[in-house]
Amino acid sequence: MADLTLSQAADTRRRVMAIVGASSGNLVEWFDFYIYSFLALYFSAAFFPSGNSTTQLLNTAGVFAAGFLMRPIGGWLFGRIADKHGRRNAMMISVLMMCGGSLVICFLPTYASIGAWAPFFLLLARLFQGLSVGGEYGTSATYMSEVALKGRRGFFASFQYVTLIGGQLAALLVLVVLQLFLSVDELKAWGWRIPFFIGACAALVSLYLRKSLDETTTAESRQRKEAGTLRGLMLHKRAFMTVVGFTAGGSLIFYTFTTYMQKYLVNTAHMEAKTASNVMTAALFVYMILQPVFGALSDRVGRRQSMLCFGALATLCTVPLLHALKDVTSPVMAFVFVIIALAIVSFYTSISGLIKAEMFPPEVRALGVGLSYAVANAVFGGSAEYVALYMKSIGSESTFYWYVTVMCAISLIVSMRMRDPSKEGYLRNEP
C-alpha cells in the first residue's frame, strides 16, 4: 500500500512538472505574440507614418489580423507533426519560430529608413509568428489535457490560459516599466524594440524546458494511417464544427476585452495610455487567477454547463458592458467593468483547450484541436481589433457591440446542442 501511494505521488509530481514545462513555453509564445498589440500605440507611426491615430492603429491592427490568417496553416502543420511525430517535437519547433519572428521585428528598420519595405517585412514577421502560434495552441492544449490528472482535468488544463493570459500580463508589465523609465518620444523612437528582444531571449529558455518533457502519445497512435491527416479528422466532422461554432464567439469576446480593450480605453473612453495600461494590467492579473477556479468548477458541474453559462451571460451583458466602458471616467470603475466581462469569459477560457481535446481521439487530437480553433480564431478573434476600429472610423462603433453579442449567441446555441465531453468524450477513459 505504501509503495502504491509513493508511486501515485511520483506520478502526480511528474504530471505537475509536465504542466509547468509545457505552460512556461506557452507563456513565452503568447508574450511574444501579444507584445505587438500592446506596443502598437508607440510604433504604428514608425511603419505607417501617414494619417491620424485611428488610421495608424487600423493599419497595425490589419497586420495583427494578418498574423491570425496563418493560424489555420499552423494548426494543420503542427497538428500533423504532433499527431505523427509527437507533441514535444511540435512544441519545440513552434517556440523556435516565435523566437525568430521576434528577433526580426526587434531589429527591423522603420519606414523612414527603407520606405515601404518596412511594413512589408513587419507583415512577413507577423505571418511567421502567426504560423507558430497557430501550431502552439493546439499542441500545448492537447499535451496539457493528456498529462492532466483524471477527475481534475479542468483545473490542471486551465493553466494553459493562465500562461496565455500571463503572456499578455507580462507584455503589459514590461510596457508599464518602460513607460516609467522612458519618455513617450523615447518609446516611439527605440524603446518599443526592447520587449521583442526580451521575448526572443525567453524563447530560448522555453526551448530548454520543453526538451525535458515526456511524450504523451504512443507509437501505436502515431503509426496509424489516419494519424495527423485531414481524412482522419473528417471522420469527426461534428466535433470539428462544434469547436468552430463555440470558438468563434469565445475568441471574439476574449480579444475584445483583452488586447483591444487597452486601445478602446485610450481611443474611445479617452484615458491616458499609462492609465489604460495600469487598468488592464490589474484586470489581467485577476483574470489569470480566475482560470483555475473556473476550471475546477467545470470538473464539478461539467464542461457543457460551463459553456452554457458563458454563452448566456456573454449574450446578455456584452452590449451594456461596452457602453458602460465607453462613457467611463474613473479607472476604478473601468477595472470593475472589465473584470465582470472577463469573469464571464472565464467560463469559456478556463476549459477552452480541454473541451476541444476531449472531443477527438489521440491520432487526430492535436490536428482537430489546432485546426478547428485556428479557423474560428483567424476569422473572428484575429479580426476583432480591425473590425472594432473600422466601425469607429465610419462612426458606427456600437455596431461592433452587437456583432460580438450575435457571435456569443451562436456559441450558446452550439453549446446547447453538444454532448458534455467531460462525461462522454475521448479523454474520459484515458489514464
Secondary structure, 3 states (H helix, E strand, C coil): CHHHHHHHHHHHHHHHHHHHHHHHHHHHHHHHHHHHHHHHHHHHHHHCCCCCHHHHHHHHHHHHHHHHHCHHHHHHHHHHHHHHHCHHHHHHHHHHHHHHHHHHHHCCCCHHHHCCHHHHHHHHHHHHHHHHHHHHHHHHHHHHHHHCCCCCHHHHHCHHHHHHHHHHHHHHHHHHHHHHHCCHHHHHHCHHHHHHHHHHHHHHHHHHHHHCCCCCCCHHHHHCCCCCCHHHHHHHHHHHHHHHHHHHHHHHHHHHCCHHHHHHHHHCCCCCHHHHHHHHHHHHHHHHHHHHHHHHHHHHHCHHHHHHHHHHHHHHHHHHHHHHHHCCCCHHHHHHHHHHHHHHHHHHHCCHHHHHHCCCCHHHHHHHHHHHHHHHHHHHHCCHHHHHHHHHHCCCHHHHHHHHHHHHHHHHHHHHHCCCHHHHCHHHHCC
